[in-house]
Amino acid sequence: MFLVTGATGNVGAELVRALAESGERVRALSRAGRSEGLPAGVAAVAGDLDRPESVRPALDGVRGLFLMPGYGGQRQILADARDAGVERVVLLSGRSAGTGDRGNAVAGYLIDAEDAVRASGLRWTSLRCTSFMSNALRLVEQIAKGDTVRVPFPDARTADVDPYDIAQVALYALRSDDWADRALELTGPQALLPADRIRILGETLGRDLRAVGLTHEETRAELEASGMPKPYVDAFFAFFVDGTLDESEVLPTVERVTDRAPRTFDQWARVHAAAFG
Ligand SMILES: NC(=O)c1ccc[n+]([C@@H]2O[C@H](COP(=O)([O-])OP(=O)(O)OC[C@H]3O[C@@H](n4cnc5c(N)ncnc54)[C@H](OP(=O)(O)O)[C@@H]3O)[C@@H](O)[C@H]2O)c1
């Protein structure tokens, strides 16, 4: 039995599918215990990662745990997992954890989560992912309104990874010790600019989409207006403007683990075209 947290999210939903297709028994945890869209045979369970006591019953009989990072209950959940006989934990982390910069709010919470899994007494794997291809879903509303798409950080070239591939790597790491006790850096196969992704989305949707770069002042104002706390806005500026994180390098890890090339952005776009209307 495997317990997947974040099961209604981009990566968790892919992992639930991948485990179920491999014939594994799966519990899919979200706060509401949502069952819509789950593959046949998968059990939906309710639990809040900020309230470890609400997660404890779901750990019963579990062999492998897929854990979302940064929630208040993470250390207690890991201790409960150990008590329940869980063998392995796979943590969803990010490339910035590798910077070691605890002063950066995003890197800081990922480093804390990595410290927690390392100290858990379980076999662990941290998946240090680049930006997700699914971040393009944040553009759905704009693209529904017209062909001009305003993008933040227009000069930031990143080798985004498809959550599908993160889940494929998690599948391997959850079921064997081959990738245990280490951090794996995951990227997609191409380093692209935001404008490249908009062009590819346009080609996929049969639309004449055009990217317009936001200035840094506009980006800061929009992120703050969206309710993102200032330390997180500062963190993204440190990555994409000050260059404290290089997300443009393409790494071979996905292929090394899964023996299959990672998906390109146009493959992601074809699979998710319906989300853009
Ligand atoms: N986006 C990127 O570019 C990027 C890059 C590297 C790392 N990451 C990391 O990836 C994570 C996001 O992954 P994702 O995109 O797969 O997720 P997502 O689509 O943002 O979904 C979040 C998931 O977490 C669940 N959740 C939220 N709060 C919860 C709580 N208190 N207790 C239990 N479950 C809770 C949500 O379920 P319900 O709301 O249904 O409860 C949902 O299943 C972030 O932690 C981020 O640090 C992201």
PDBQT file of the ligand as one rigid body, heavy atoms in Angstrom, charges set to zero:
ROOT
HETATM    1  N1  LIG A 301       5.372  24.772  -9.303  1.00  0.00    +0.000 N 
HETATM    2  C1  LIG A 301       6.680  24.625  -9.427  1.00  0.00    +0.000 C 
HETATM    3  O1  LIG A 301       7.287  25.105 -10.387  1.00  0.00    +0.000 OA
HETATM    4  C2  LIG A 301       7.436  23.851  -8.365  1.00  0.00    +0.000 A 
HETATM    5  C3  LIG A 301       8.800  23.582  -8.531  1.00  0.00    +0.000 A 
HETATM    6  C4  LIG A 301       9.471  22.842  -7.548  1.00  0.00    +0.000 A 
HETATM    7  C5  LIG A 301       8.784  22.398  -6.418  1.00  0.00    +0.000 A 
HETATM    8  N2  LIG A 301       7.445  22.691  -6.292  1.00  0.00    +0.000 N 
HETATM    9  C6  LIG A 301       6.720  22.232  -5.096  1.00  0.00    +0.000 C 
HETATM   10  O2  LIG A 301       5.613  21.476  -5.519  1.00  0.00    +0.000 OA
HETATM   11  C7  LIG A 301       4.525  21.662  -4.621  1.00  0.00    +0.000 C 
HETATM   12  C8  LIG A 301       3.232  21.780  -5.419  1.00  0.00    +0.000 C 
HETATM   13  O3  LIG A 301       3.015  20.549  -6.093  1.00  0.00    +0.000 OA
HETATM   14  P1  LIG A 301       1.782  20.359  -7.105  1.00  0.00    +0.000 P 
HETATM   15  O4  LIG A 301       1.868  21.406  -8.168  1.00  0.00    +0.000 OA
HETATM   16  O5  LIG A 301       1.736  18.944  -7.481  1.00  0.00    +0.000 OA
HETATM   17  O6  LIG A 301       0.572  20.669  -6.139  1.00  0.00    +0.000 OA
HETATM   18  P2  LIG A 301      -0.716  21.566  -6.412  1.00  0.00    +0.000 P 
HETATM   19  O7  LIG A 301      -1.254  21.229  -7.777  1.00  0.00    +0.000 OA
HETATM   20  O8  LIG A 301      -0.373  22.965  -6.058  1.00  0.00    +0.000 OA
HETATM   21  O9  LIG A 301      -1.703  20.969  -5.336  1.00  0.00    +0.000 OA
HETATM   22  C9  LIG A 301      -1.449  21.012  -3.959  1.00  0.00    +0.000 C 
HETATM   23  C10 LIG A 301      -1.870  19.681  -3.355  1.00  0.00    +0.000 C 
HETATM   24  O10 LIG A 301      -1.633  19.700  -1.952  1.00  0.00    +0.000 OA
HETATM   25  C11 LIG A 301      -2.853  19.459  -1.264  1.00  0.00    +0.000 C 
HETATM   26  N3  LIG A 301      -2.859  20.239  -0.027  1.00  0.00    +0.000 N 
HETATM   27  C12 LIG A 301      -2.767  21.596   0.098  1.00  0.00    +0.000 A 
HETATM   28  N4  LIG A 301      -2.766  21.932   1.412  1.00  0.00    +0.000 NA
HETATM   29  C13 LIG A 301      -2.867  20.760   2.113  1.00  0.00    +0.000 A 
HETATM   30  C14 LIG A 301      -2.922  20.444   3.501  1.00  0.00    +0.000 A 
HETATM   31  N5  LIG A 301      -2.862  21.396   4.464  1.00  0.00    +0.000 N 
HETATM   32  N6  LIG A 301      -3.050  19.152   3.857  1.00  0.00    +0.000 NA
HETATM   33  C15 LIG A 301      -3.128  18.152   2.918  1.00  0.00    +0.000 A 
HETATM   34  N7  LIG A 301      -3.050  18.398   1.594  1.00  0.00    +0.000 NA
HETATM   35  C16 LIG A 301      -2.935  19.692   1.198  1.00  0.00    +0.000 A 
HETATM   36  C17 LIG A 301      -3.924  19.875  -2.240  1.00  0.00    +0.000 C 
HETATM   37  O11 LIG A 301      -5.099  19.154  -1.954  1.00  0.00    +0.000 OA
HETATM   38  P3  LIG A 301      -6.486  19.809  -1.464  1.00  0.00    +0.000 P 
HETATM   39  O12 LIG A 301      -6.413  21.276  -1.741  1.00  0.00    +0.000 OA
HETATM   40  O13 LIG A 301      -7.483  19.074  -2.314  1.00  0.00    +0.000 OA
HETATM   41  O14 LIG A 301      -6.511  19.453  -0.012  1.00  0.00    +0.000 OA
HETATM   42  C18 LIG A 301      -3.336  19.402  -3.558  1.00  0.00    +0.000 C 
HETATM   43  O15 LIG A 301      -3.532  18.006  -3.708  1.00  0.00    +0.000 OA
HETATM   44  C19 LIG A 301       4.862  22.888  -3.788  1.00  0.00    +0.000 C 
HETATM   45  O16 LIG A 301       5.084  22.440  -2.466  1.00  0.00    +0.000 OA
HETATM   46  C20 LIG A 301       6.154  23.407  -4.344  1.00  0.00    +0.000 C 
HETATM   47  O17 LIG A 301       7.074  23.746  -3.345  1.00  0.00    +0.000 OA
HETATM   48  C21 LIG A 301       6.774  23.391  -7.227  1.00  0.00    +0.000 A 
ENDROOT
TORSDOF 0
